[in-house]
């Protein structure tokens, strides 16, 4: 089977910094090829994924993320490149609308964002023509009237993640916040919970957009100190070091997070996850086994104090078994084989 993968044009594949969608596309491209299928990845010219690639944009359009013109340019060229594939897996927003111009080309798309009003309006327009993959049951429940071909949880290659001891760094143990600098991600709540628990917290977060900078200045920066340090946006290699050394990942989201790749990345390093039971967190965290699900900052602080009850080998095992690249890839291939018939 020849599979065309169309990545978004905002970040190279794999991403050098923040990029959950791009990490998934990278894992799919490598995994599908390793499973014996041909892969054509349509991405940007600065990508380094070790599969056959094509592009029209020489560099990722990170400074124009979300703008219509670069994505349309990218997607229009992508469909010309992948029209000889047996099936196309499109990860863009615009692409599935253009797919109707290729009636003999099987196309499937993954929705990576939440079914908010805008995305629900868009997916209602083509979900009957282009099968939709959801990445969690929580995501799917937000728009039950939209047909979903299959729910497929993300996975990672555990062998690429170092197993840490959780003992911290040269300054001692710490818990970690990793994500976007946004209110719904909860960096301010993570600081409060760690401080209540009396444990240092390190924060590594994307902060590029105006709203992210404003949130940081108003809600996070006033809370920083010797026990709460913002590291900026870190490289993939530094992220792995931080995850492996952390006693726990603090994940205090207050929104319907469609998945949350950082949770399985933490568990791949043997690091437990302390999260609010929102979005897909209850589908990822096995409460009491791979972390704790908490309802308040006070409960999070208490859970940080009990993190020694979690066995790091159980966290790692959950990724080596269910949250693996192999399982994710196998479920996609199974769906692709069905759709191309």
C-alpha positions, 0 to 999 in steps of 0.5 A, a space after each residue: 500500500 502506498 500511503 500519502 501523509 500530508 502534514 501541516 505546514 507550520 513546523 518541520 517533521 519532526 519538530 525541533 521544538 514544540 509540536 505535538 501534531 508533528 511528532 505524531 505525523 513523524 511517528 506515523 511516517 516512520 512506523 508505516 514505512 517500517 511496517 512494509 508500506 510505501 510512504 510519501 510525506 508531504 511536508 516542508 523543505 526543512 523537515 528531516 523525517 527519514 521517509 520519501 518527502 516532497 514539498 512546495 514550501 522550503 521552510 515551515 511557516 511558523 511565523 504565519 501559523 493558522 493563516 489561510 494562504 500558506 496552508 492553501 498553497 501547501 495543501 493544493 500542491 500536496 494533493 497534486 503530489 499524492 494523487 497516485 497514492 492508494 490512500 491519503 492521510 491528511 492532517 491539515 484543515 483546508 486539505 479535506 475540502 479540496 479532496 472532493 476534486 479527487 473523487 477516486 482518491 481515498 482520503 482520511 483526516 485526523 482532527 487534532 484540535 477540540 470540537 469547538 464551534 469553529 472546527 465543528 462548523 468546518 467538519 460538519 461540511 465534509 465528514 460525510 465525504 472524508 472519514 474523520 479519525 478522532 484522537 480520544 473519546 473525550 474529543 469525540 463526545 464534544 460533537 457526537 453528531 459528526 461521524 467518526 471512522 475510528 478513535 485512535 489514541 496517539 503513541 510514541 516509540 518508548 525506545 527513544 525515551 530515556 528512563 529516568 530515576 526522578 531524582 532531579 538535577 544538581 539542585 535536587 528533585 523537581 516536578 515539571 510543567 511542559 506545554 503552552 503558556 496558556 491559561 487552559 494549560 495551567 502553568 499558574 496552577 502547576 506552580 501553586 500546587 508544587 509550592 503547596 507541596 513544598 517541591 521545586 517546579 521547572 516550567 518549559 513552555 512555548 511562548 511565541 504568540 501575543 496571548 501567551 506572552 500576556 498570560 505569562 506576564 499577568 499570571 505566571 511571572 509574578 509567581 516565579 522564584 527560586 522554587 518556580 523557574 521558567 526555562 523557556 521553550 526547550 529542544 526535544 533533547 532537553 525535554 527528554 532530560 527534563 522529563 526523565 529527571 522529574 519526580 512527576 509531570 504536573 498537567 493541570 488543564 482546564 479544558 477539553 484537551 483532545 489528547 495531551 502527548 506530553 502525558 505519554 512522553 512523560 510516562 515513557 520516561 517512567 515519570 508519573 502524571 498528576 492531572 485534572 480529570 479533564 479532556 483525555 486525561 482519564 483515558 491516558 492516566 491510570 489513576 493510582 498506577 501511572 499517576 493521579 487524577 485530582 480535582 483541585 490544587 490542594 489534591 494535586 499538592 497532596 498527590 505530589 507528596 504521594 508520588 513515591 507510591 507510583 512505580 516508574 516501571 508501570 508508567 514505562 510499561 503503559 507506553 511500551 504496551 498500549 501507548 506505543 507507536 506500533 499499536 497506533 500504526 497498526 490501527 491506522 493501517 487497519 483503517 486504511 485497508 478498510 477505506 481503500 476497498 
